[in-house]
Amino acid sequence: MNIGRLFAAGLILGGAVAAVPSASSAQSFDLYIGPDGPQLRDRRYDDDDYRDRGCSERQAIRRAYRLGIRDPDIRSITRREVAVDGVGRRGRLTTVYFANRPGCPRIG
């Protein structure tokens, strides 16, 4: 009987903890499974390796497709922006500019 009550109390406590809203933060935990076995590491978005990654050519082309650009092609890549050429919705040559940072936000 004590085990049943303990189990029920544990379920109630687990549900209460899951129902408590958590504060959002700028970090997350990642589970890495490697040769040393599973490891739980915390990753911060202000890490150097995260900051160095920008908008890749593949991401920029994918974003241009979503904007309705047909046959997108990379025009130029600079430190600040990625320019993509393609055919717009009205059949004209269109250039779309994305910021060269994670997520490829559109800047022009």
OpenMM code with the backbone's topology and positions (N, CA, C; nanometers):
from openmm import Vec3, app, unit

residues = "MET ASN ILE GLY ARG LEU PHE ALA ALA GLY LEU ILE LEU GLY GLY ALA VAL ALA ALA VAL PRO SER ALA SER SER ALA GLN SER PHE ASP LEU TYR ILE GLY PRO ASP GLY PRO GLN LEU ARG ASP ARG ARG TYR ASP ASP ASP ASP TYR ARG ASP ARG GLY CYS SER GLU ARG GLN ALA ILE ARG ARG ALA TYR ARG LEU GLY ILE ARG ASP PRO ASP ILE ARG SER ILE THR ARG ARG GLU VAL ALA VAL ASP GLY VAL GLY ARG ARG GLY ARG LEU THR THR VAL TYR PHE ALA ASN ARG PRO GLY CYS PRO ARG ILE GLY".split()
positions = [
    Vec3(0.0818, -0.1205, 0.0000),
    Vec3(0.0000, 0.0000, 0.0000),
    Vec3(0.0857, 0.1262, 0.0000),
    Vec3(0.1938, 0.1267, 0.0737),
    Vec3(0.2794, 0.2452, 0.0764),
    Vec3(0.3420, 0.2727, -0.0597),
    Vec3(0.3745, 0.1681, -0.1332),
    Vec3(0.4342, 0.1860, -0.2652),
    Vec3(0.3334, 0.2496, -0.3605),
    Vec3(0.2096, 0.2089, -0.3521),
    Vec3(0.1054, 0.2669, -0.4365),
    Vec3(0.0845, 0.4140, -0.4070),
    Vec3(0.0843, 0.4496, -0.2789),
    Vec3(0.0676, 0.5900, -0.2422),
    Vec3(0.1886, 0.6728, -0.2862),
    Vec3(0.3060, 0.6148, -0.2718),
    Vec3(0.4285, 0.6835, -0.3134),
    Vec3(0.4273, 0.7077, -0.4647),
    Vec3(0.3835, 0.6070, -0.5383),
    Vec3(0.3752, 0.6182, -0.6829),
    Vec3(0.2741, 0.7262, -0.7231),
    Vec3(0.1582, 0.7284, -0.6568),
    Vec3(0.0557, 0.8290, -0.6855),
    Vec3(0.1059, 0.9695, -0.6515),
    Vec3(0.1759, 0.9825, -0.5393),
    Vec3(0.2306, 1.1130, -0.5010),
    Vec3(0.3352, 1.1586, -0.6021),
    Vec3(0.4146, 1.0655, -0.6514),
    Vec3(0.5153, 1.0987, -0.7521),
    Vec3(0.4523, 1.1459, -0.8817),
    Vec3(0.3436, 1.0811, -0.9217),
    Vec3(0.2735, 1.1231, -1.0429),
    Vec3(0.2143, 1.2631, -1.0272),
    Vec3(0.1574, 1.2893, -0.9118),
    Vec3(0.0986, 1.4211, -0.8863),
    Vec3(0.2080, 1.5280, -0.8860),
    Vec3(0.3194, 1.4983, -0.8207),
    Vec3(0.4302, 1.5929, -0.8153),
    Vec3(0.4882, 1.6168, -0.9543),
    Vec3(0.5025, 1.5107, -1.0324),
    Vec3(0.5536, 1.5256, -1.1687),
    Vec3(0.4613, 1.6095, -1.2544),
    Vec3(0.3312, 1.5911, -1.2409),
    Vec3(0.2358, 1.6718, -1.3155),
    Vec3(0.2392, 1.8173, -1.2742),
    Vec3(0.2575, 1.8419, -1.1453),
    Vec3(0.2638, 1.9793, -1.0961),
    Vec3(0.3886, 2.0496, -1.1479),
    Vec3(0.5004, 1.9798, -1.1505),
    Vec3(0.6240, 2.0392, -1.2002),
    Vec3(0.6123, 2.0677, -1.3500),
    Vec3(0.5488, 1.9779, -1.4239),
    Vec3(0.5333, 1.9978, -1.5680),
    Vec3(0.4379, 2.1129, -1.5979),
    Vec3(0.3447, 2.1423, -1.5094),
    Vec3(0.2469, 2.2479, -1.5330),
    Vec3(0.3005, 2.3865, -1.5014),
    Vec3(0.4108, 2.3947, -1.4279),
    Vec3(0.4683, 2.5240, -1.3922),
    Vec3(0.5346, 2.5842, -1.5161),
    Vec3(0.4973, 2.7055, -1.5543),
    Vec3(0.5600, 2.7664, -1.6725),
    Vec3(0.7061, 2.7990, -1.6446),
    Vec3(0.7882, 2.7774, -1.7438),
    Vec3(0.9300, 2.8052, -1.7262),
    Vec3(0.9640, 2.9383, -1.7905),
    Vec3(1.0637, 3.0045, -1.7376),
    Vec3(1.1099, 3.1305, -1.7945),
    Vec3(1.1970, 3.1005, -1.9153),
    Vec3(1.1769, 3.1740, -2.0220),
    Vec3(1.2584, 3.1506, -2.1412),
    Vec3(1.3972, 3.2088, -2.1184),
    Vec3(1.4951, 3.1427, -2.1748),
    Vec3(1.6319, 3.1897, -2.1625),
    Vec3(1.7021, 3.1727, -2.2956),
    Vec3(1.8198, 3.2279, -2.3060),
    Vec3(1.8943, 3.2240, -2.4320),
    Vec3(1.9885, 3.1043, -2.4366),
    Vec3(1.9469, 2.9961, -2.3828),
    Vec3(2.0300, 2.8766, -2.3893),
    Vec3(1.9398, 2.7544, -2.3941),
    Vec3(1.9979, 2.6447, -2.4350),
    Vec3(1.9230, 2.5211, -2.4399),
    Vec3(2.0169, 2.4067, -2.4072),
    Vec3(1.9603, 2.2915, -2.3873),
    Vec3(2.0402, 2.1729, -2.3600),
    Vec3(2.0315, 2.0804, -2.4801),
    Vec3(2.1448, 2.0266, -2.5193),
    Vec3(2.1509, 1.9345, -2.6308),
    Vec3(2.2018, 1.8009, -2.5822),
    Vec3(2.1488, 1.6943, -2.6366),
    Vec3(2.1928, 1.5595, -2.6035),
    Vec3(2.2839, 1.5115, -2.7142),
    Vec3(2.4100, 1.4877, -2.6818),
    Vec3(2.5080, 1.4378, -2.7771),
    Vec3(2.5348, 1.2911, -2.7468),
    Vec3(2.5276, 1.2091, -2.8489),
    Vec3(2.5595, 1.0679, -2.8339),
    Vec3(2.6829, 1.0423, -2.9189),
    Vec3(2.7922, 1.0176, -2.8537),
    Vec3(2.9185, 0.9986, -2.9231),
    Vec3(2.9895, 0.8751, -2.8743),
    Vec3(3.1184, 0.8651, -2.9048),
    Vec3(3.1944, 0.7472, -2.8644),
    Vec3(3.2068, 0.7317, -2.7126),
    Vec3(3.1940, 0.8434, -2.6405),
    Vec3(3.2015, 0.8372, -2.4941),
    Vec3(3.0659, 0.8107, -2.4298),
    Vec3(2.9635, 0.7899, -2.5109),
    Vec3(2.8299, 0.7674, -2.4583),
    Vec3(2.7491, 0.8954, -2.4622),
    Vec3(2.6251, 0.8902, -2.4141),
    Vec3(2.5401, 1.0097, -2.4176),
    Vec3(2.5896, 1.1158, -2.3200),
    Vec3(2.5864, 1.2422, -2.3649),
    Vec3(2.6268, 1.3540, -2.2809),
    Vec3(2.5238, 1.4656, -2.2965),
    Vec3(2.4907, 1.5285, -2.1862),
    Vec3(2.3988, 1.6413, -2.1888),
    Vec3(2.4822, 1.7678, -2.1780),
    Vec3(2.4800, 1.8504, -2.2821),
    Vec3(2.5593, 1.9727, -2.2840),
    Vec3(2.4659, 2.0914, -2.2956),
    Vec3(2.5070, 2.2010, -2.2342),
    Vec3(2.4260, 2.3210, -2.2506),
    Vec3(2.4900, 2.4063, -2.3590),
    Vec3(2.4054, 2.4672, -2.4428),
    Vec3(2.4522, 2.5476, -2.5543),
    Vec3(2.3963, 2.6877, -2.5389),
    Vec3(2.4838, 2.7834, -2.5479),
    Vec3(2.4419, 2.9227, -2.5419),
    Vec3(2.4482, 2.9813, -2.6810),
    Vec3(2.3519, 3.0637, -2.7154),
    Vec3(2.3468, 3.1201, -2.8486),
    Vec3(2.4470, 3.2319, -2.8701),
    Vec3(2.5134, 3.2751, -2.7647),
    Vec3(2.6170, 3.3759, -2.7833),
    Vec3(2.7557, 3.3135, -2.7906),
    Vec3(2.7626, 3.1816, -2.8054),
    Vec3(2.8907, 3.1150, -2.8245),
    Vec3(2.9531, 3.1601, -2.9551),
    Vec3(3.0867, 3.1552, -2.9621),
    Vec3(3.1571, 3.1982, -3.0830),
    Vec3(3.1219, 3.1125, -3.2029),
    Vec3(3.1126, 2.9806, -3.1850),
    Vec3(3.0852, 2.8947, -3.2999),
    Vec3(2.9449, 2.9165, -3.3533),
    Vec3(2.8500, 2.9559, -3.2697),
    Vec3(2.7147, 2.9839, -3.3176),
    Vec3(2.7122, 3.1179, -3.3913),
    Vec3(2.7842, 3.2168, -3.3388),
    Vec3(2.7838, 3.3496, -3.3958),
    Vec3(2.8517, 3.3530, -3.5330),
    Vec3(2.9522, 3.2667, -3.5539),
    Vec3(3.0260, 3.2685, -3.6792),
    Vec3(2.9448, 3.2147, -3.7956),
    Vec3(2.8472, 3.1317, -3.7685),
    Vec3(2.7678, 3.0766, -3.8780),
    Vec3(2.6718, 3.1825, -3.9295),
    Vec3(2.6690, 3.1974, -4.0594),
    Vec3(2.5795, 3.2963, -4.1179),
    Vec3(2.4756, 3.2281, -4.2035),
    Vec3(2.4295, 3.3003, -4.2989),
    Vec3(2.3300, 3.2499, -4.3919),
    Vec3(2.4020, 3.1737, -4.5021),
    Vec3(2.3779, 3.0459, -4.5128),
    Vec3(2.4443, 2.9671, -4.6165),
    Vec3(2.3744, 2.9881, -4.7504),
    Vec3(2.4431, 2.9489, -4.8575),
    Vec3(2.3837, 2.9607, -4.9910),
    Vec3(2.2542, 2.8806, -4.9997),
    Vec3(2.2576, 2.7629, -4.9428),
    Vec3(2.1403, 2.6748, -4.9467),
    Vec3(2.0206, 2.7377, -4.8752),
    Vec3(2.0468, 2.7977, -4.7577),
    Vec3(1.9389, 2.8622, -4.6833),
    Vec3(1.8824, 2.9815, -4.7592),
    Vec3(1.9706, 3.0605, -4.8213),
    Vec3(1.9256, 3.1782, -4.8952),
    Vec3(1.8390, 3.1378, -5.0145),
    Vec3(1.8794, 3.0337, -5.0862),
    Vec3(1.8005, 2.9872, -5.2002),
    Vec3(1.6649, 2.9343, -5.1538),
    Vec3(1.6647, 2.8611, -5.0433),
    Vec3(1.5395, 2.8083, -4.9892),
    Vec3(1.4455, 2.9217, -4.9484),
    Vec3(1.5013, 3.0257, -4.8851),
    Vec3(1.4185, 3.1401, -4.8458),
    Vec3(1.3635, 3.2128, -4.9683),
    Vec3(1.4454, 3.2250, -5.0745),
    Vec3(1.3993, 3.2914, -5.1966),
    Vec3(1.2843, 3.2131, -5.2599),
    Vec3(1.2948, 3.0800, -5.2605),
    Vec3(1.1837, 2.9978, -5.3115),
    Vec3(1.0555, 3.0273, -5.2350),
    Vec3(1.0675, 3.0364, -5.1028),
    Vec3(0.9489, 3.0620, -5.0209),
    Vec3(0.8883, 3.1991, -5.0483),
    Vec3(0.9711, 3.2934, -5.0928),
    Vec3(0.9217, 3.4271, -5.1257),
    Vec3(0.8598, 3.4333, -5.2645),
    Vec3(0.8661, 3.3237, -5.3399),
    Vec3(0.8047, 3.3211, -5.4716),
    Vec3(0.9014, 3.3476, -5.5857),
    Vec3(1.0306, 3.3465, -5.5581),
    Vec3(1.1314, 3.3684, -5.6616),
    Vec3(1.1546, 3.2358, -5.7341),
    Vec3(1.1400, 3.2379, -5.8683),
    Vec3(1.1657, 3.1170, -5.9458),
    Vec3(1.3099, 3.1165, -5.9931),
    Vec3(1.3686, 2.9989, -5.9994),
    Vec3(1.5055, 2.9786, -6.0465),
    Vec3(1.6054, 3.0698, -5.9740),
    Vec3(1.6072, 3.0672, -5.8396),
    Vec3(1.6989, 3.1549, -5.7667),
    Vec3(1.8441, 3.1109, -5.7840),
    Vec3(1.9329, 3.2093, -5.7860),
    Vec3(2.0755, 3.1851, -5.7998),
    Vec3(2.1491, 3.2880, -5.7150),
    Vec3(2.2571, 3.2457, -5.6512),
    Vec3(2.3347, 3.3360, -5.5669),
    Vec3(2.4060, 3.4379, -5.6556),
    Vec3(2.3839, 3.5643, -5.6286),
    Vec3(2.4505, 3.6708, -5.7035),
    Vec3(2.5817, 3.7081, -5.6378),
    Vec3(2.5788, 3.7300, -5.5058),
    Vec3(2.7016, 3.7637, -5.4331),
    Vec3(2.6828, 3.7319, -5.2850),
    Vec3(2.7960, 3.7086, -5.2195),
    Vec3(2.7981, 3.6866, -5.0751),
    Vec3(2.9045, 3.7783, -5.0177),
    Vec3(2.8633, 3.8644, -4.9267),
    Vec3(2.9579, 3.9510, -4.8579),
    Vec3(2.9512, 3.9208, -4.7091),
    Vec3(3.0293, 3.9953, -4.6363),
    Vec3(3.0318, 3.9751, -4.4915),
    Vec3(2.8973, 4.0078, -4.4285),
    Vec3(2.8230, 4.0986, -4.4890),
    Vec3(2.6965, 4.1441, -4.4311),
    Vec3(2.5712, 4.0895, -4.4970),
    Vec3(2.5793, 4.0554, -4.6272),
    Vec3(2.4566, 4.0168, -4.6963),
    Vec3(2.4809, 3.9090, -4.8003),
    Vec3(2.3702, 3.8419, -4.8347),
    Vec3(2.3694, 3.7434, -4.9418),
    Vec3(2.2645, 3.7907, -5.0422),
    Vec3(2.3066, 3.8106, -5.1669),
    Vec3(2.2153, 3.8570, -5.2713),
    Vec3(2.1757, 3.7386, -5.3582),
    Vec3(2.0449, 3.7256, -5.3839),
    Vec3(1.9917, 3.6154, -5.4643),
    Vec3(1.9131, 3.6745, -5.5803),
    Vec3(1.9483, 3.6341, -5.7027),
    Vec3(1.8758, 3.6739, -5.8231),
    Vec3(1.7782, 3.5647, -5.8621),
    Vec3(1.6700, 3.6040, -5.9276),
    Vec3(1.5741, 3.5070, -5.9772),
    Vec3(1.4626, 3.5774, -6.0519),
    Vec3(1.3666, 3.5010, -6.0948),
    Vec3(1.2524, 3.5547, -6.1678),
    Vec3(1.1373, 3.5730, -6.0695),
    Vec3(1.0871, 3.6964, -6.0625),
    Vec3(0.9801, 3.7279, -5.9687),
    Vec3(0.8455, 3.6796, -6.0180),
    Vec3(0.7434, 3.7147, -5.9474),
    Vec3(0.6078, 3.6689, -5.9784),
    Vec3(0.5545, 3.7255, -6.1106),
    Vec3(0.6039, 3.8397, -6.1502),
    Vec3(0.5556, 3.9018, -6.2746),
    Vec3(0.6499, 3.8757, -6.3914),
    Vec3(0.7452, 3.7848, -6.3749),
    Vec3(0.8343, 3.7485, -6.4841),
    Vec3(0.9556, 3.8374, -6.5000),
    Vec3(0.9792, 3.9279, -6.4078),
    Vec3(1.0946, 4.0171, -6.4151),
    Vec3(1.2085, 3.9645, -6.3288),
    Vec3(1.3313, 4.0015, -6.3674),
    Vec3(1.4479, 3.9667, -6.2870),
    Vec3(1.4400, 4.0411, -6.1539),
    Vec3(1.4536, 3.9679, -6.0466),
    Vec3(1.4396, 4.0238, -5.9131),
    Vec3(1.5614, 3.9873, -5.8305),
    Vec3(1.6067, 4.0788, -5.7476),
    Vec3(1.7164, 4.0524, -5.6552),
    Vec3(1.6634, 4.0690, -5.5131),
    Vec3(1.6883, 3.9686, -5.4308),
    Vec3(1.6466, 3.9709, -5.2903),
    Vec3(1.7728, 3.9649, -5.2057),
    Vec3(1.7774, 4.0461, -5.1003),
    Vec3(1.8941, 4.0517, -5.0133),
    Vec3(1.8585, 3.9952, -4.8763),
    Vec3(1.9466, 3.9083, -4.8268),
    Vec3(1.9313, 3.8500, -4.6935),
    Vec3(2.0530, 3.8875, -4.6103),
    Vec3(2.0308, 3.9093, -4.4802),
    Vec3(2.1423, 3.9355, -4.3908),
    Vec3(2.2239, 3.8087, -4.3749),
    Vec3(2.3546, 3.8220, -4.3719),
    Vec3(2.4435, 3.7059, -4.3589),
    Vec3(2.4592, 3.6734, -4.2104),
    Vec3(2.3519, 3.6252, -4.1522),
    Vec3(2.3520, 3.5833, -4.0122),
    Vec3(2.2520, 3.4685, -3.9988),
    Vec3(2.2540, 3.3958, -3.8898),
    Vec3(2.1645, 3.2800, -3.8756),
    Vec3(2.0183, 3.3179, -3.8962),
    Vec3(1.9475, 3.2354, -3.9715),
    Vec3(1.8076, 3.2580, -3.9992),
    Vec3(1.7811, 3.3307, -4.1292),
    Vec3(1.8833, 3.3897, -4.1889),
    Vec3(1.8734, 3.4621, -4.3173),
    Vec3(1.7578, 3.5623, -4.3187),
    Vec3(1.7542, 3.6602, -4.2290),
    Vec3(1.6440, 3.7563, -4.2353),
    Vec3(1.6542, 3.8424, -4.3613),
    Vec3(1.5409, 3.8734, -4.4194),
    Vec3(1.5368, 3.9525, -4.5430),
    Vec3(1.5627, 4.0989, -4.5095),
    Vec3(1.6507, 4.1614, -4.5871),
    Vec3(1.6818, 4.3023, -4.5636),
    Vec3(1.6514, 4.3887, -4.6851),
    Vec3(1.6119, 4.3283, -4.7954),
    Vec3(1.5802, 4.4100, -4.9121),
    Vec3(1.5308, 4.3291, -5.0282),
] * unit.nanometer
topology = app.Topology()
chain = topology.addChain("A")
for resn in residues:
    res = topology.addResidue(resn, chain)
    for name in ("N", "CA", "C"):
        topology.addAtom(name, app.Element.getBySymbol(name[0]), res)
